[in-house]
Amino acid sequence: MKTIKNQGAALVIGGSGGLGSEICRRLAGEWDALFFTYRSNEAAARQLQEALLPELAVECCAMDIREQASIDQVLAQAVECFGRIGTVIF
């Protein structure tokens, strides 16, 4: 039986840490695309992105949750990349 994935992208805030990366891995099997953020560890984020790329389209970027401009930029970038955000995990 073929699994039907959710259309659009899942957006995970803080996806490169321990729990966040596990959430991203789980969502990879359920969504067409994934956009996740990291605070400061770009190397860990890029490593996770590379690991997930065979399964789905993945993008990531830095975000400071304390700054509204950073939040706005992430939302705009996620929509620009994937057109539609189907869920947000925070």
Short mmCIF file of the C-alpha atoms (twelve columns), coordinates in Angstrom:
data_MODEL
# 
_entry.id   MODEL 
# 
loop_
_atom_site.group_PDB 
_atom_site.id 
_atom_site.type_symbol 
_atom_site.label_atom_id 
_atom_site.label_alt_id 
_atom_site.label_comp_id 
_atom_site.label_asym_id 
_atom_site.label_seq_id 
_atom_site.Cartn_x 
_atom_site.Cartn_y 
_atom_site.Cartn_z 
_atom_site.pdbx_PDB_model_num 
ATOM 1  C CA . MET A 1  0.000  0.000  0.000  1 
ATOM 2  C CA . LYS A 2  1.446  3.359  -1.053 1 
ATOM 3  C CA . THR A 3  1.647  6.074  1.602  1 
ATOM 4  C CA . ILE A 4  0.040  9.343  0.551  1 
ATOM 5  C CA . LYS A 5  2.030  12.346 1.717  1 
ATOM 6  C CA . ASN A 6  0.561  15.647 2.876  1 
ATOM 7  C CA . GLN A 7  0.829  18.354 0.252  1 
ATOM 8  C CA . GLY A 8  2.889  21.438 0.894  1 
ATOM 9  C CA . ALA A 9  5.656  21.818 3.423  1 
ATOM 10 C CA . ALA A 10 6.046  21.251 7.114  1 
ATOM 11 C CA . LEU A 11 7.824  24.108 8.912  1 
ATOM 12 C CA . VAL A 12 9.809  23.119 12.000 1 
ATOM 13 C CA . ILE A 13 11.141 25.864 14.253 1 
ATOM 14 C CA . GLY A 14 14.359 24.646 15.862 1 
ATOM 15 C CA . GLY A 15 14.741 21.584 13.688 1 
ATOM 16 C CA . SER A 16 18.461 20.971 13.973 1 
ATOM 17 C CA . GLY A 17 18.728 20.064 17.666 1 
ATOM 18 C CA . GLY A 18 18.184 16.638 19.194 1 
ATOM 19 C CA . LEU A 19 14.396 16.619 19.493 1 
ATOM 20 C CA . GLY A 20 13.906 18.929 16.510 1 
ATOM 21 C CA . SER A 21 15.932 16.719 14.183 1 
ATOM 22 C CA . GLU A 22 13.900 13.671 15.217 1 
ATOM 23 C CA . ILE A 23 10.703 15.590 14.486 1 
ATOM 24 C CA . CYS A 24 12.102 16.502 11.056 1 
ATOM 25 C CA . ARG A 25 12.994 12.880 10.343 1 
ATOM 26 C CA . ARG A 26 9.492  11.761 11.298 1 
ATOM 27 C CA . LEU A 27 7.819  14.438 9.178  1 
ATOM 28 C CA . ALA A 28 9.985  13.499 6.186  1 
ATOM 29 C CA . GLY A 29 7.821  10.437 5.650  1 
ATOM 30 C CA . GLU A 30 4.590  12.412 5.831  1 
ATOM 31 C CA . TRP A 31 5.156  15.627 3.837  1 
ATOM 32 C CA . ASP A 32 6.181  16.624 0.314  1 
ATOM 33 C CA . ALA A 33 8.670  19.166 1.653  1 
ATOM 34 C CA . LEU A 34 10.284 20.341 4.865  1 
ATOM 35 C CA . PHE A 35 11.598 23.736 5.913  1 
ATOM 36 C CA . PHE A 36 13.329 23.949 9.268  1 
ATOM 37 C CA . THR A 37 15.208 26.558 11.232 1 
ATOM 38 C CA . TYR A 38 18.266 26.543 13.420 1 
ATOM 39 C CA . ARG A 39 19.549 29.110 15.884 1 
ATOM 40 C CA . SER A 40 23.328 28.930 15.581 1 
ATOM 41 C CA . ASN A 41 24.577 25.493 14.534 1 
ATOM 42 C CA . GLU A 42 24.570 25.739 10.758 1 
ATOM 43 C CA . ALA A 43 26.823 22.662 10.421 1 
ATOM 44 C CA . ALA A 44 24.285 20.442 12.215 1 
ATOM 45 C CA . ALA A 45 21.468 21.929 10.140 1 
ATOM 46 C CA . ARG A 46 23.267 21.276 6.852  1 
ATOM 47 C CA . GLN A 47 24.070 17.728 7.945  1 
ATOM 48 C CA . LEU A 48 20.391 17.057 8.660  1 
ATOM 49 C CA . GLN A 49 19.388 18.670 5.377  1 
ATOM 50 C CA . GLU A 50 21.754 16.386 3.452  1 
ATOM 51 C CA . ALA A 51 20.467 13.326 5.304  1 
ATOM 52 C CA . LEU A 52 16.858 14.130 4.447  1 
ATOM 53 C CA . LEU A 53 17.329 15.217 0.822  1 
ATOM 54 C CA . PRO A 54 16.881 11.752 -0.660 1 
ATOM 55 C CA . GLU A 55 13.417 11.553 0.932  1 
ATOM 56 C CA . LEU A 56 11.956 14.982 0.140  1 
ATOM 57 C CA . ALA A 57 12.699 18.598 -0.707 1 
ATOM 58 C CA . VAL A 58 14.390 20.269 2.290  1 
ATOM 59 C CA . GLU A 59 15.494 23.813 3.048  1 
ATOM 60 C CA . CYS A 60 16.751 25.406 6.231  1 
ATOM 61 C CA . CYS A 61 17.866 28.778 7.526  1 
ATOM 62 C CA . ALA A 62 18.877 30.535 10.718 1 
ATOM 63 C CA . MET A 63 16.177 32.200 12.799 1 
ATOM 64 C CA . ASP A 64 16.151 34.215 15.997 1 
ATOM 65 C CA . ILE A 65 12.768 33.661 17.618 1 
ATOM 66 C CA . ARG A 66 13.250 36.862 19.627 1 
ATOM 67 C CA . GLU A 67 13.191 39.038 16.509 1 
ATOM 68 C CA . GLN A 68 9.988  39.599 14.534 1 
ATOM 69 C CA . ALA A 69 11.958 40.462 11.401 1 
ATOM 70 C CA . SER A 70 13.694 37.078 11.570 1 
ATOM 71 C CA . ILE A 71 10.373 35.263 11.943 1 
ATOM 72 C CA . ASP A 72 8.870  37.207 9.031  1 
ATOM 73 C CA . GLN A 73 11.900 36.418 6.855  1 
ATOM 74 C CA . VAL A 74 11.647 32.680 7.582  1 
ATOM 75 C CA . LEU A 75 7.947  32.565 6.769  1 
ATOM 76 C CA . ALA A 76 8.495  34.451 3.523  1 
ATOM 77 C CA . GLN A 77 11.404 32.223 2.540  1 
ATOM 78 C CA . ALA A 78 9.483  29.023 3.320  1 
ATOM 79 C CA . VAL A 79 6.513  30.151 1.224  1 
ATOM 80 C CA . GLU A 80 8.833  31.249 -1.583 1 
ATOM 81 C CA . CYS A 81 10.550 27.842 -1.575 1 
ATOM 82 C CA . PHE A 82 7.496  25.612 -1.324 1 
ATOM 83 C CA . GLY A 83 4.443  27.747 -2.017 1 
ATOM 84 C CA . ARG A 84 2.378  26.392 0.824  1 
ATOM 85 C CA . ILE A 85 2.961  25.654 4.493  1 
ATOM 86 C CA . GLY A 86 0.717  22.859 5.702  1 
ATOM 87 C CA . THR A 87 1.813  22.700 9.333  1 
ATOM 88 C CA . VAL A 88 4.097  24.503 11.761 1 
ATOM 89 C CA . ILE A 89 5.887  22.702 14.585 1 
ATOM 90 C CA . PHE A 90 7.254  24.987 17.281 1 
# 
